[in-house]
Amino acid sequence: MTITLAVAGKGGTGKTTFTALLIRYLRENGRTPILAIDADPSANLNLVLGMELTDTIGDIREEALEQVSTGTFRVGISKPEYFDLKVNECLVESSNVDLLAMGRPEGAGCYCAANSILRVCIDRLGNDYTCVVIDNEAGMEHISRQTTRDIDILFIVSDPTVRGLAAGKHIVELIDELGSRIRKTYLVLNRVDGALPETLLHHTRQLGVELIGTLPVDPQIAEFDMIGRPLVEIDSDSPVYRAVADIANKVLETI
């Protein structure tokens, strides 16, 4: 059975860093093959994974929309088969980890039928993997629109600030309002330096989501980002990687 893990949070909290190190942990512990889905329009998960990205799902959608609007959509196969083929062409493959990027969001002239077919293609593709890991945009668009698979575990990543937790609360409320199909949700605090003050702990408890762990400030992360080195190459004894590994180990025991 495929396990689907998703990561959400406002921009700048380090959710892509967490996603990349989570993927590394899964790979090193034999939870392969892995499908990584970059659901953030900025599409930078490939950089921290050290994978070259060319086309995105958004490119497929825009290409199809242009062909339909100009009357040039003429293919010898059905539309579902066409989109299935195109989705597979977008897939970036590597050892035990494949990457699919959603690309930019829909514009005013969205091609809803195409998007529906694309969702089916992605869900079917995900069934071929042991784990699917989704790096979501700040607004959780793909979860809120049910454009991704059912989620076993959702990690909400926040910085250790009241404002960051306020954004996390919005995500929790959105999940409740939409009745999204998420089995379990956890909170992760990133860039924690020392003990958390009681005021901040009070706000974490108000979220009603378990604080599964914290990630320490790690100078090696900034160093890797500065020179553009993939974060998955970080030292095994790096404090932040060990923290992600501890969180993943605790969570996967429950699945």
PEVENUR-V713173 format. One record per residue. N is the residue number from 1. BURIAL is I if it has 24 or more other C-alpha atoms within 12 Angstrom, else O. Layout:
# PEVENUR-V713173
{{N | BURIAL} {N | BURIAL}}
This chain:
# PEVENUR-V713173
{{1 | O} {2 | I} {3 | I} {4 | I} {5 | I} {6 | I} {7 | I} {8 | I} {9 | I} {10 | I} {11 | I} {12 | O} {13 | I} {14 | I} {15 | I} {16 | I} {17 | I} {18 | I} {19 | I} {20 | I} {21 | I} {22 | I} {23 | I} {24 | I} {25 | I} {26 | I} {27 | I} {28 | O} {29 | O} {30 | O} {31 | I} {32 | I} {33 | I} {34 | I} {35 | I} {36 | I} {37 | I} {38 | I} {39 | I} {40 | I} {41 | I} {42 | O} {43 | I} {44 | I} {45 | I} {46 | I} {47 | I} {48 | I} {49 | I} {50 | I} {51 | I} {52 | O} {53 | I} {54 | O} {55 | I} {56 | I} {57 | I} {58 | I} {59 | I} {60 | I} {61 | I} {62 | I} {63 | O} {64 | I} {65 | I} {66 | O} {67 | O} {68 | O} {69 | O} {70 | O} {71 | O} {72 | O} {73 | O} {74 | O} {75 | O} {76 | O} {77 | O} {78 | O} {79 | O} {80 | O} {81 | O} {82 | O} {83 | I} {84 | I} {85 | O} {86 | I} {87 | I} {88 | I} {89 | O} {90 | I} {91 | I} {92 | I} {93 | O} {94 | O} {95 | O} {96 | I} {97 | I} {98 | I} {99 | I} {100 | I} {101 | I} {102 | I} {103 | I} {104 | I} {105 | I} {106 | O} {107 | O} {108 | O} {109 | O} {110 | O} {111 | I} {112 | O} {113 | O} {114 | I} {115 | I} {116 | O} {117 | I} {118 | I} {119 | I} {120 | O} {121 | I} {122 | I} {123 | I} {124 | O} {125 | I} {126 | I} {127 | O} {128 | O} {129 | I} {130 | I} {131 | I} {132 | I} {133 | I} {134 | I} {135 | I} {136 | I} {137 | I} {138 | I} {139 | I} {140 | I} {141 | I} {142 | I} {143 | I} {144 | I} {145 | O} {146 | O} {147 | I} {148 | I} {149 | I} {150 | I} {151 | I} {152 | I} {153 | I} {154 | I} {155 | I} {156 | I} {157 | I} {158 | I} {159 | I} {160 | I} {161 | I} {162 | I} {163 | O} {164 | I} {165 | I} {166 | I} {167 | I} {168 | I} {169 | I} {170 | I} {171 | I} {172 | I} {173 | O} {174 | O} {175 | I} {176 | O} {177 | O} {178 | O} {179 | O} {180 | I} {181 | I} {182 | I} {183 | O} {184 | I} {185 | I} {186 | I} {187 | I} {188 | I} {189 | I} {190 | I} {191 | I} {192 | I} {193 | O} {194 | O} {195 | O} {196 | I} {197 | O} {198 | O} {199 | O} {200 | I} {201 | O} {202 | O} {203 | I} {204 | I} {205 | O} {206 | O} {207 | I} {208 | O} {209 | I} {210 | I} {211 | I} {212 | I} {213 | I} {214 | I} {215 | I} {216 | I} {217 | O} {218 | I} {219 | O} {220 | I} {221 | I} {222 | O} {223 | O} {224 | O} {225 | I} {226 | O} {227 | O} {228 | O} {229 | O} {230 | I} {231 | I} {232 | I} {233 | I} {234 | I} {235 | O} {236 | O} {237 | O} {238 | O} {239 | I} {240 | I} {241 | I} {242 | I} {243 | I} {244 | I} {245 | I} {246 | O} {247 | I} {248 | I} {249 | O} {250 | O} {251 | I} {252 | O} {253 | O} {254 | O} {255 | O}}
